[in-house]
Amino acid sequence: MGIIPIISLVVFLTGLSIYLLLTSRGRFLLKSLLTKIKRQGWRFRYDKLNYLRSRFLKTITIAAIILAAVIAGNTVSAQVTLPLASLKSVSVPQPDNLGDFVKDKAAAIKLGKTLFWDMQVGSDGQTSCASCHFHAGADNRSKNQISPGLLRINADGTVNPDTVFNIGGAPNYQLKPGDFPFHKLSDPNNPNTVVSDRNDVSSSQGVSNTKFVDVIPGSAEDKVKTEPDPVFNVGGTNVRRVQPRNTPTVINSAFNFRNFWDGRAQNIFNGVNPFGLRDPNASVVKAEKQNQLKFVKIRLSNSSLASQALGPPLSSFELSGDGRTFQEIGDKFGRIDNKKSLTKLPPDNLDNIADTLVGPLLNSVDELTDNLTQIGDSKSLSTLLQNVLSIRGTKLPRVLGQKLSRLRPLGKQIVDPQDSVLGADSRYPQPGLKDKTYDQLIKDAFNPEWWKSNQLIQVDAKGRRTFVNSADNSSNTDEYTLLEYNFSLFFGLAIQLYESTLIANDTPFDRFLEGNTTALTKQQQLGQQLFQGKALCIGCHVGSELTAASVSSVAKDGRIKRAPFGARPAEDNGFFNIGVRPVTDDPGLGGNDPVQNNPLSEARLAQLGKFQLLLGENPPVLNPPLNSSETVTANGAFKAPGLRNVELTAPYFHNGGQATLEQVVDFYNRGGDFGVLPPLNLSPEEKQQLVAFLKALTDERVRYEKAPFDHPQLFVPNGHPGNQKFVTDDGTGKATDSFLEIPAVGRYGGSAIRNFLK
């Protein structure tokens, strides 16, 4: 070994030792490292499988910077910031083969914005995608927004849903600031001072519990049958159901490699459902010639937004009566045959319903029933939990038909004539778009081989598909046009292209990174240094997108990687367990998909040898190689969200259990609530600096709903008249609704939106 390498090594070790022992920052990191090592054995034994890996990455990074500075003869401050670039420098990911499907991107964006905001998409004719994403891409409603711990499991993985409403005592409760945080401490800096702990979730209300029957010609409302809801009812009257996870913002979600909190919306879009290559039977139909149809499997990468878009429209919690398919939504906006009558499906087909069960929770209907006998109506709860996460869209076919009966796009909502996308088509002051049908919007946007054919796709009572030249007028078969059959393809891609325009990249922080040194106040600049230094936020919220779950982060570091310390377990890039709740409250990434019960965790797929088959590429090569029997970090892990506009998107975390940024900072400062993170020891002044920086991540265009964040009018369900003790039955077994009007806003924006509980 030469003298120069030896001197360099000595300088490095000396500099690192001096830093760790003689500076307050170094002593803090060293203490945290020792604390983490002491805790790690306990965590791995009990599968508390995460940590803040950024602490160790940060130690290594700072040591390298110190070494370079010592050699260069420079001084180094206690706060070391890492280089970042404005989000404007990052291209929005999109599939390479988009042109194989979309002929006019602007027309597809118009279709996507229309579908996203149209209340007619919901089975009730009142609920749209935007109903849960109207406020900075998220949801700020506060009445009837509580869901009990429906995703709870036992330590052995068997289901153990909690149906008790700890907050408010029942649904239709009006949340109050004093309800937060859900995990209360007498000293917010000390996790051992627990006053109360509640596993409820603050989320978003969708539809009431109904069974889909049919579409009604010319009606925005589907024909449905109200069914008793064993959980979401007040005095026996159904209220709107609430999703079991908090609603994340769709703004900047185009940068995510996977979507949904548990990552189940795959990067590869299959045109049919959220599960990409995990569903081997997913296929659409292509017209090779007008009289020659062919089933084809498609794959569009960088399309997790399209995958995500196909979940809510079929969810009996979010938008749909239970049992609706995308072909039926296509019929709803296209042709309807009222000559056919609904036929009763053979009992032997009912086993197909079992594949809609929530993967991480349900192995079989029998197992679920066995686990629910102690909490009441097990059959009803089984039905409820089968659809709790809105996962599949391949249920039994329904009888639909032939003659045209079109709904006007946005026919119940006013569109501002200055709308940045839809203004030219506005009928203002009348609702809806002029001179456009959904058929025409689809034809304007997509290549004709996906919608133009003289043949029909016939589906019989057993789900078998046949290409036919005409309908057979049998009550035992359904016929769909090519446009109707491929409606899920159009819906997913159009929504993705619209949401890909919702990019908030003009924040004070972005302008500061572009060289405007006055864009951040002195307090915010100190908060930025904390964010990238002592507070360790940068460990999960990395890169210009401020999330390790981004497409660029995965491209750089791989889909799975090893932690840089301890036993170096494998983990999915961008997913972390930060101790918001115990892992048994919600397994998150530790669950399974509902298609073939495969792990949602890509690291676990690699262990099983299924990575290439289900994800379409070879697994990353890890060092040391991944062992099939080693412990993988997945249980209780969730996708790290981007942080732009975080000031506007309360409540926070996947359970919505924190109402303010101050509460979030307190959470991280004490090391989380369930023993996963090391404490930060921030001073009160440093906490204020960090909150000030987080508020510098707000794009004012979002606050004032300026283009591209302008939108049509929307009426959102806001609980029901009454409270958690009394509601009024509307005559169908469900409660009378209350609605909030979200006025139409054009490209120049309007008034500032109000934050949660303000």
C-alpha positions in Angstrom: 0.0 0.0 0.0 1.5 3.3 -1.1 2.2 6.3 1.2 -0.4 8.5 -0.4 -3.4 6.1 0.2 -2.2 5.6 3.8 -2.1 9.3 4.4 -5.5 9.7 2.8 -6.9 7.0 5.0 -5.4 8.5 8.1 -6.8 11.9 7.2 -10.2 10.5 6.6 -10.4 8.5 9.8 -9.0 11.5 11.8 -11.4 13.9 10.3 -14.3 11.5 10.8 -13.3 10.9 14.5 -12.9 14.6 15.2 -16.3 15.3 13.6 -18.1 12.5 15.5 -16.5 13.3 18.9 -15.9 17.0 19.0 -18.9 18.5 17.2 -22.4 18.6 18.5 -23.7 17.4 15.2 -21.2 14.5 15.1 -22.0 13.5 18.7 -25.7 13.5 17.8 -25.2 11.2 14.8 -22.9 8.9 16.8 -25.4 8.7 19.6 -28.2 8.0 17.1 -26.0 5.3 15.5 -25.4 3.5 18.8 -29.1 3.8 19.7 -30.1 2.4 16.4 -27.7 -0.6 16.7 -29.1 -1.3 20.2 -32.7 -1.2 18.9 -32.1 -3.1 15.7 -32.0 -6.6 17.1 -35.4 -6.0 18.8 -36.9 -4.7 15.6 -35.8 -7.6 13.4 -36.9 -10.2 15.9 -40.4 -8.7 16.0 -40.6 -7.7 12.4 -40.7 -4.0 13.1 -39.1 -3.8 9.8 -38.0 -0.3 9.1 -35.8 2.6 10.2 -34.7 5.9 8.9 -31.9 4.7 6.7 -31.2 8.3 5.9 -29.4 8.7 9.2 -26.7 6.3 8.2 -26.5 7.5 4.6 -26.2 11.0 5.9 -23.4 10.0 8.2 -21.5 8.6 5.3 -22.2 11.5 3.1 -21.2 14.1 5.7 -18.0 12.2 6.4 -17.1 12.2 2.6 -17.8 15.9 2.5 -15.6 16.5 5.5 -12.7 14.5 4.0 -12.9 16.6 0.8 -13.0 19.8 2.8 -10.0 18.8 5.0 -7.9 18.0 2.0 -8.9 21.2 0.3 -8.1 23.2 3.5 -11.6 24.5 3.9 -13.8 24.8 7.0 -17.1 23.0 7.2 -20.1 24.2 9.1 -22.2 22.0 11.3 -25.0 22.1 8.8 -24.2 20.5 5.4 -26.7 20.7 2.6 -26.9 18.4 -0.4 -27.4 19.7 -3.9 -30.9 19.7 -5.3 -32.5 21.0 -8.5 -35.8 22.7 -9.2 -38.6 20.3 -10.1 -38.8 22.2 -13.4 -35.7 20.3 -14.4 -37.4 16.9 -14.1 -39.4 15.6 -17.1 -42.8 14.1 -16.4 -42.4 10.3 -17.0 -44.5 8.8 -19.8 -44.6 5.5 -21.7 -42.4 5.1 -24.8 -45.3 3.5 -26.7 -48.0 6.0 -25.9 -48.3 6.8 -29.6 -49.5 3.3 -30.3 -52.7 4.2 -28.5 -53.1 8.0 -28.3 -53.4 9.9 -31.6 -54.0 13.4 -30.1 -52.6 14.1 -26.6 -54.4 17.3 -26.2 -57.7 15.6 -26.9 -56.8 12.8 -24.5 -56.1 15.4 -21.7 -59.5 17.0 -22.4 -61.2 13.5 -22.1 -59.2 12.9 -18.9 -60.2 16.1 -17.2 -63.8 15.6 -18.2 -63.9 12.0 -16.8 -62.0 13.0 -13.6 -64.4 15.7 -12.6 -67.7 14.2 -14.0 -70.1 13.3 -11.2 -72.0 11.0 -13.6 -69.1 8.4 -13.4 -70.3 7.3 -10.0 -73.1 4.8 -9.7 -75.0 7.3 -7.6 -74.6 10.0 -10.3 -73.1 12.2 -7.7 -69.5 11.0 -7.1 -66.5 11.5 -9.3 -62.8 10.9 -9.0 -62.5 14.6 -8.0 -64.9 14.1 -5.1 -61.8 12.9 -3.1 -59.2 15.0 -4.9 -60.8 18.5 -5.2 -58.7 20.3 -2.6 -55.0 20.6 -3.7 -55.4 17.2 -5.2 -56.6 15.8 -1.9 -59.6 16.1 0.4 -60.3 18.6 3.2 -63.8 17.4 4.2 -64.2 16.8 7.9 -67.7 15.3 8.4 -68.3 11.5 7.9 -64.6 11.1 7.2 -63.8 8.5 9.8 -63.2 4.8 9.0 -62.5 2.2 11.8 -59.5 -0.1 11.7 -60.9 -2.3 9.0 -57.4 -3.4 7.8 -56.3 -4.7 11.2 -54.7 -8.2 11.3 -53.4 -10.5 13.9 -49.7 -11.1 14.4 -49.9 -14.3 12.4 -51.5 -12.4 9.5 -55.1 -13.6 9.9 -57.8 -10.9 9.6 -59.0 -9.1 12.6 -60.9 -6.0 11.4 -61.8 -3.4 14.0 -65.3 -2.1 13.3 -65.5 0.2 16.3 -65.5 4.0 15.8 -63.3 5.2 18.6 -63.5 8.8 17.4 -67.1 10.1 17.6 -68.5 6.7 18.4 -70.2 6.2 15.0 -70.1 7.4 11.4 -71.3 10.9 10.3 -69.2 12.5 13.0 -67.9 16.1 12.6 -64.2 16.1 13.2 -62.8 18.7 15.5 -59.2 20.0 16.0 -59.2 18.5 19.5 -59.6 15.0 18.0 -56.0 15.2 16.6 -53.5 13.7 16.8 -55.2 10.3 17.1 -52.2 9.1 19.2 -52.2 11.6 22.1 -49.3 12.3 24.4 -49.0 14.5 27.4 -45.5 15.5 26.2 -45.3 15.6 22.4 -41.5 15.1 22.7 -41.8 11.9 24.7 -43.3 8.8 23.1 -43.8 7.2 26.5 -46.4 9.7 27.7 -49.4 8.1 26.0 -52.8 9.6 27.0 -54.9 7.8 24.4 -54.4 5.7 21.3 -57.0 5.3 18.5 -56.6 3.3 15.4 -59.3 5.0 13.4 -58.5 6.5 10.0 -59.4 10.0 8.7 -60.1 9.4 5.0 -62.7 10.1 2.3 -66.3 9.2 2.0 -67.5 7.6 -1.2 -70.8 5.8 -1.9 -73.3 3.9 0.2 -73.4 0.2 0.2 -75.4 -1.0 -2.8 -75.4 -3.9 -5.3 -75.2 -2.9 -9.0 -78.2 -4.0 -11.0 -78.1 -2.2 -14.3 -77.7 1.2 -16.0 -80.8 3.3 -16.7 -81.1 4.7 -20.2 -80.4 8.4 -20.2 -79.8 8.5 -16.4 -76.6 9.5 -14.6 -77.7 7.2 -11.7 -77.3 3.5 -12.0 -80.0 1.1 -11.0 -78.8 -0.3 -7.7 -80.2 -2.2 -4.7 -79.4 -0.8 -1.2 -77.9 -3.5 1.1 -77.6 -3.2 4.8 -74.1 -2.0 5.8 -72.9 -3.6 9.1 -70.3 -0.8 9.8 -71.3 2.4 8.0 -74.8 3.0 9.4 -76.4 5.3 12.0 -79.3 3.7 13.7 -79.6 1.1 11.0 -79.7 3.7 8.1 -76.7 3.4 5.7 -74.4 6.3 5.5 -71.6 6.8 2.9 -68.7 4.5 3.3 -65.2 5.8 4.1 -62.0 4.4 2.7 -59.6 2.7 5.1 -56.6 4.9 4.1 -56.2 8.6 3.9 -56.5 10.3 0.5 -53.1 11.4 -1.0 -52.9 14.2 -3.4 -52.9 13.5 -7.2 -50.8 16.6 -7.8 -47.2 15.6 -8.8 -48.3 11.9 -8.5 -47.2 11.5 -12.1 -43.6 11.2 -10.8 -44.4 8.1 -8.7 -43.1 4.8 -9.9 -46.0 3.0 -8.2 -49.2 4.5 -6.8 -51.5 3.9 -3.9 -50.1 3.9 -0.4 -49.2 0.2 -0.7 -47.8 0.4 -4.2 -50.4 -1.9 -5.7 -51.0 0.3 -8.8 -48.2 -1.0 -11.0 -45.8 0.9 -13.1 -46.9 -1.2 -16.1 -50.4 -0.5 -17.2 -52.3 -3.5 -18.7 -55.4 -1.6 -19.9 -57.8 -3.5 -17.6 -57.0 -3.1 -13.9 -54.3 -1.7 -11.5 -52.2 -4.9 -11.5 -50.1 -4.8 -14.6 -48.3 -8.1 -15.4 -49.5 -9.6 -12.1 -52.8 -10.3 -13.9 -52.0 -12.9 -16.6 -55.5 -12.7 -18.0 -55.7 -9.0 -18.5 -56.2 -8.2 -22.2 -57.9 -5.6 -24.4 -59.3 -6.0 -27.9 -57.7 -4.6 -31.1 -59.2 -4.2 -34.5 -56.5 -5.4 -36.9 -59.2 -4.7 -39.6 -62.7 -3.4 -39.1 -64.0 -7.0 -39.3 -61.1 -8.7 -37.6 -60.8 -8.4 -33.8 -58.0 -9.8 -31.7 -57.4 -10.1 -28.0 -54.0 -8.5 -27.1 -52.0 -8.0 -24.0 -50.6 -4.5 -23.7 -48.0 -3.0 -21.5 -47.3 0.7 -21.0 -44.4 1.5 -18.6 -44.3 4.6 -16.4 -48.1 4.4 -16.2 -48.9 3.8 -12.6 -51.4 6.7 -12.8 -53.4 4.8 -15.4 -53.2 1.7 -13.2 -54.3 3.7 -10.2 -57.2 5.3 -12.1 -58.9 1.9 -12.7 -59.4 1.2 -9.0 -61.9 3.7 -7.7 -64.6 3.5 -10.5 -65.3 -0.1 -9.6 -64.9 0.2 -5.8 -68.0 -0.3 -3.8 -66.5 2.1 -1.3 -65.6 4.9 -3.6 -67.6 5.2 -6.8 -69.6 2.1 -7.6 -72.4 -0.2 -6.8 -70.9 -3.6 -6.1 -70.5 -5.6 -9.2 -70.2 -3.0 -11.9 -67.6 -3.4 -14.7 -65.8 -0.9 -16.9 -67.8 -2.2 -19.9 -70.9 -1.1 -18.1 -69.5 2.3 -17.4 -68.8 2.5 -21.2 -72.4 1.5 -21.9 -73.5 4.2 -19.4 -72.0 6.9 -21.5 -72.8 5.1 -24.8 -75.4 2.6 -25.8 -78.1 1.0 -23.7 -80.6 -1.8 -24.5 -83.7 -1.8 -22.4 -85.1 -4.8 -24.2 -82.9 -7.2 -22.3 -83.7 -8.0 -18.7 -81.2 -8.9 -16.0 -80.8 -12.7 -15.6 -79.9 -14.5 -12.5 -76.3 -15.8 -12.8 -75.6 -19.5 -12.1 -74.5 -20.2 -8.5 -71.4 -21.9 -9.7 -70.1 -18.6 -11.0 -70.3 -17.0 -7.6 -66.8 -18.3 -6.7 -65.4 -15.7 -9.1 -66.3 -13.0 -6.5 -63.7 -14.4 -4.2 -60.8 -12.9 -6.3 -61.9 -9.4 -5.2 -60.7 -10.1 -1.7 -58.1 -7.8 -0.2 -54.8 -9.6 -0.7 -53.1 -8.9 2.5 -56.1 -9.7 4.6 -58.2 -12.4 3.1 -57.1 -15.9 2.0 -60.6 -17.3 1.6 -64.2 -16.4 2.4 -64.3 -19.2 4.9 -61.3 -18.0 6.8 -62.8 -14.5 6.9 -66.1 -15.8 8.3 -64.3 -17.8 10.9 -62.4 -14.7 12.1 -65.5 -12.5 12.2 -67.8 -14.6 14.3 -67.0 -12.7 17.4 -67.9 -9.2 16.0 -71.4 -9.7 14.6 -72.7 -10.3 11.1 -69.8 -12.2 9.6 -71.4 -12.6 6.2 -72.1 -8.9 5.8 -68.6 -8.0 7.1 -67.1 -10.4 4.6 -68.9 -8.7 1.8 -67.8 -5.3 3.1 -64.1 -6.3 3.3 -64.1 -8.0 -0.1 -64.2 -4.6 -1.7 -62.5 -2.5 1.0 -59.6 -1.4 -1.1 -61.3 -1.2 -4.5 -59.0 -3.6 -6.1 -60.3 -5.6 -9.0 -62.6 -4.9 -11.9 -63.1 -8.3 -13.4 -66.4 -9.3 -11.8 -69.2 -11.2 -13.4 -70.7 -9.6 -16.6 -74.0 -7.9 -16.4 -76.7 -7.6 -19.1 -76.4 -4.4 -21.1 -77.2 -3.5 -24.6 -77.4 -1.9 -27.9 -79.2 1.4 -28.6 -77.6 4.7 -28.2 -78.5 6.9 -25.2 -75.8 9.3 -24.4 -75.1 11.4 -21.3 -73.8 14.9 -21.9 -70.2 15.1 -20.5 -70.2 17.0 -17.2 -74.0 17.3 -17.7 -74.7 18.2 -14.1 -71.8 20.7 -13.7 -71.0 24.2 -14.9 -67.7 24.6 -16.8 -66.1 28.0 -16.6 -65.7 29.5 -20.1 -62.1 30.4 -19.1 -61.3 26.8 -18.2 -57.7 26.1 -19.4 -58.7 22.8 -21.0 -62.5 22.7 -21.4 -63.3 26.4 -21.8 -63.9 26.3 -25.6 -66.4 23.5 -25.1 -68.3 25.1 -22.2 -72.1 25.7 -22.4 -71.9 28.3 -19.7 -74.2 29.3 -18.0 -75.7 25.9 -18.8 -74.0 22.8 -17.4 -71.9 20.4 -19.4 -70.0 20.5 -22.7 -71.5 21.5 -26.0 -71.4 19.4 -29.2 -69.4 16.6 -27.6 -70.3 13.1 -26.5 -68.0 10.7 -24.7 -67.9 8.6 -27.8 -66.6 11.5 -29.8 -64.1 12.5 -27.1 -62.7 9.0 -27.2 -62.5 9.0 -31.0 -60.8 12.3 -31.0 -58.1 11.1 -28.6 -57.3 7.5 -29.5 -56.2 5.5 -32.5 -59.1 3.9 -34.4 -57.9 0.3 -34.0 -58.9 0.5 -30.3 -62.5 1.7 -30.9 -63.6 1.2 -34.6 -65.0 -2.1 -35.7 -68.1 -3.6 -37.2 -67.9 -6.6 -34.9 -69.1 -6.9 -31.3 -67.5 -8.7 -28.3 -70.1 -11.1 -26.9 -69.8 -12.3 -23.3 -71.8 -15.2 -22.0 -73.0 -16.0 -18.5 -69.8 -17.9 -17.7 -67.6 -15.0 -18.9 -66.5 -16.5 -22.1 -65.7 -14.0 -24.9 -66.6 -14.4 -28.6 -66.4 -12.0 -31.5 -69.8 -11.8 -33.4 -71.2 -9.7 -36.2 -74.5 -8.9 -34.5 -76.3 -9.3 -31.2 -78.2 -12.6 -30.7 -80.9 -11.0 -28.6 -80.4 -13.7 -26.0 -80.8 -12.8 -22.3 -77.8 -15.2 -21.6 -75.3 -13.0 -23.4 -74.1 -9.4 -23.5 -72.6 -7.7 -26.5 -70.3 -4.7 -26.4 -68.9 -2.5 -29.0 -65.2 -2.2 -29.2 -65.3 1.3 -27.7 -67.3 0.0 -24.8 -65.2 -3.1 -24.2 -62.0 -1.0 -24.2 -63.4 1.7 -22.0 -61.0 0.9 -19.2 -58.0 1.5 -21.5 -59.4 4.9 -22.5 -60.3 5.8 -19.0 -56.9 4.9 -17.5 -54.7 6.6 -20.1 -56.9 9.7 -20.3 -56.9 10.2 -16.6 -53.1 9.7 -16.5 -52.5 12.3 -19.2 -54.7 14.8 -17.4 -53.1 14.2 -14.0 -49.7 14.5 -15.7 -50.5 18.1 -16.3 -51.0 18.7 -12.5 -47.4 19.5 -11.8 -46.6 22.0 -9.0 -43.1 23.1 -9.7 -43.2 26.8 -9.1 -42.8 26.9 -5.3 -40.6 29.4 -3.4 -38.2 26.4 -2.9 -38.0 25.7 -6.6 -37.3 29.4 -7.3 -34.7 29.4 -4.6 -33.0 26.4 -6.3 -33.1 28.3 -9.6 -31.0 31.0 -8.1 -33.4 33.4 -6.6 -31.8 33.8 -3.1 -34.7 35.9 -1.8 -37.4 33.3 -2.6 -36.9 31.8 0.9 -36.9 33.8 4.1 -34.0 33.4 6.5 -36.2 31.2 8.7 -37.1 29.0 5.7 -33.5 28.7 4.7 -32.6 27.4 8.2 -35.5 25.0 7.8 -34.1 23.8 4.5 -30.8 23.1 6.2 -32.6 21.1 8.9 -34.6 19.3 6.2 -31.3 18.2 4.5 -29.4 17.9 7.8 -30.3 17.3 11.4 -34.0 16.6 10.8 -33.0 13.8 8.2 -36.1 14.4 6.1 -34.0 14.0 3.0 -33.5 10.3 3.7 -37.1 9.5 2.5 -37.9 12.7 0.6 -35.0 12.6 -1.8 -34.3 14.3 -5.1 -36.1 17.1 -6.9 -39.4 15.2 -6.5 -38.8 15.0 -2.7 -39.7 11.3 -2.6 -37.6 8.1 -2.9 -40.7 6.5 -4.6 -40.2 8.5 -7.8 -39.4 7.1 -11.3 -36.0 8.8 -11.3 -35.1 7.5 -7.8 -36.0 3.9 -8.9 -34.0 4.3 -12.1 -31.0 5.5 -10.1 -31.1 3.2 -7.1 -33.1 0.2 -8.3 -36.5 -1.2 -7.5 -35.1 -3.0 -4.5 -32.0 -2.3 -2.5 -30.2 -3.1 0.7 -30.2 -0.9 3.8 -26.7 0.4 4.5 -26.4 -0.8 8.1 -27.0 -3.7 10.5 -28.1 -6.9 8.8 -28.7 -4.8 5.6 -32.2 -6.2 4.8 -33.6 -5.8 1.3 -36.4 -3.3 0.9 -38.6 -1.8 -1.9 -37.1 1.6 -2.9 -39.4 4.4 -1.7 -41.4 2.5 0.9 -40.8 3.0 4.7 -42.3 2.0 8.0 -41.9 5.1 10.1 -44.0 4.0 13.1 -47.2 5.8 12.5 -49.2 2.7 13.6 -48.3 -0.8 14.6 -47.8 -3.1 11.6 -50.9 -5.1 12.6 -53.1 -2.1 12.1 -52.4 -2.1 8.4 -49.8 -4.3 6.7 -49.4 -1.9 3.8 -46.6 -3.1 1.4 -46.5 -6.3 3.5 -49.8 -7.4 2.0 -50.6 -9.4 -1.1 -52.2 -8.6 -4.4 -55.7 -9.9 -5.0 -55.0 -11.5 -8.4 -52.9 -14.5 -7.4 -52.1 -13.6 -3.8 -48.5 -12.6 -4.6 -46.7 -10.2 -2.3 -47.0 -6.5 -3.1 -43.4 -6.1 -2.0 -41.1 -6.4 -5.0 -38.3 -7.6 -2.7 -40.4 -10.5 -1.6 -41.3 -11.3 -5.3 -37.5 -11.5 -5.9 -37.2 -14.0 -3.1 -39.9 -16.1 -4.6 -38.2 -16.0 -8.1 -41.3 -14.2 -9.5 -39.8 -10.7 -10.1 -39.2 -11.1 -13.9 -42.6 -12.8 -14.5 -44.7 -10.3 -12.6 -42.8 -7.1 -13.1 -41.4 -7.5 -16.6 -37.6 -7.2 -15.9 -34.8 -9.0 -14.1 -34.4 -8.2 -10.4 -31.6 -5.9 -9.4 -28.4 -7.6 -8.3 -27.9 -7.0 -4.6 -24.7 -7.3 -2.6 -24.8 -9.7 -0.8 -27.3 -11.6 -3.0 -30.9 -11.9 -1.8 -31.5 -15.0 0.1 -34.9 -16.7 -0.1 -35.2 -17.1 3.6 -33.9 -13.7 4.9 -36.2 -11.1 6.4 -37.3 -8.4 4.0 -38.5 -5.0 5.0 -42.2 -4.7 4.0 -44.6 -5.0 6.9 -46.2 -1.7 7.8 -44.2 0.1 5.0 -45.9 2.8 2.9 -45.0 4.9 -0.1 -43.1 8.1 0.8 -45.2 10.9 -0.6 -43.8 14.0 -2.3 -44.1 17.1 -0.2 -45.0 20.0 -2.4 -48.2 21.7 -1.2 -48.0 19.7 2.0 -49.3 22.8 3.8 -52.6 22.3 1.9 -53.1 18.5 2.1 -53.9 17.8 5.8 -54.7 15.4 7.5 -51.4 13.6 7.2 -49.9 10.1 6.9 -51.7 7.0 5.6 -54.1 7.1 8.5 -54.8 10.8 8.5 -53.9 10.9 12.2 -52.2 14.3 12.3 -54.0 17.5 11.5 -51.1 20.1 11.4 -47.5 20.3 10.2 -46.6 21.1 13.8 -48.0 17.8 14.9 -46.1 16.0 12.1 -42.8 17.7 13.1 -43.4 16.7 16.7 -44.0 13.1 15.5 -40.6 12.9 13.8 -38.9 14.7 16.6 -39.8 12.1 19.2 -38.9 9.2 16.9 -42.4 8.3 15.8 -45.1 6.7 17.9 -44.2 3.0 17.8 -40.4 2.7 18.3 -39.1 2.8 14.7 -37.3 6.1 14.3 -34.5 7.7 16.4 -35.4 11.0 18.1 -34.2 14.2 16.5 -33.9 16.5 19.5 -35.0 19.6 17.7 -35.4 22.7 19.7 -38.7 24.7 19.6 -37.1 27.2 17.3 -35.8 24.5 15.0 -39.3 23.0 14.8 -40.7 26.4 13.7 -37.9 26.7 11.1 -38.8 23.3 9.7 -42.5 24.0 9.5 -41.7 27.3 7.8 -39.6 25.5 5.1 -42.5 23.0 4.5 -44.8 25.9 3.8 -42.2 27.2 1.2 -43.2 24.0 -0.8 -46.6 25.5 -1.7 -47.2 26.4 -5.3 -49.5 29.5 -5.1 -51.2 28.3 -8.3 -52.6 25.4 -6.3 -53.7 27.6 -3.5 -55.6 29.9 -5.8 -56.6 27.1 -8.3 -55.0 28.8 -11.3 -54.3 26.8 -14.4 -53.5 23.9 -14.7 -55.3 23.5 -11.3 -58.6 25.1 -12.4 -61.7 22.9 -12.7 -65.4 22.5 -13.4 -68.1 23.0 -10.7 -68.4 20.1 -8.3 -70.9 19.1 -5.6 -69.1 16.9 -3.0 -71.0 14.7 -0.5 -70.4 16.1 3.0 -71.9 13.6 5.4 -75.6 13.7 6.2 -78.0 16.0 8.0 -77.8 15.1 11.6 -74.9 13.6 13.5 -73.4 10.3 14.6 -76.5 9.6 16.6 -79.3 10.5 14.1 -79.8 10.7 10.4 -82.8 10.9 8.1 -83.6 7.9 5.8 -84.1 9.1 2.2 -86.7 6.3 1.7 -84.3 3.7 0.2 -82.5 2.6 3.4 -79.7 5.2 3.1 -79.3 8.6 4.7 -80.2 11.9 3.1 -77.1 13.6 1.7 -75.5 17.0 2.4 -73.4 18.5 -0.4 -70.8 21.2 -0.6 -70.5 23.2 -3.8 -67.0 23.7 -5.2 -67.6 26.5 -7.8 -66.2 26.3 -11.3 -62.8 28.1 -11.6 -61.2 29.2 -14.8 -57.5 29.5 -15.8 -57.0 32.7 -13.8 -58.0 31.1 -10.5 -60.2 32.3 -7.7 -60.1 32.6 -3.9 -57.6 30.8 -1.8 -58.7 27.4 -0.8 -59.2 26.7 2.9 -57.2 24.2 4.8 -58.5 21.2 6.7 -60.6 22.2 9.7 -60.2 25.9 9.0 
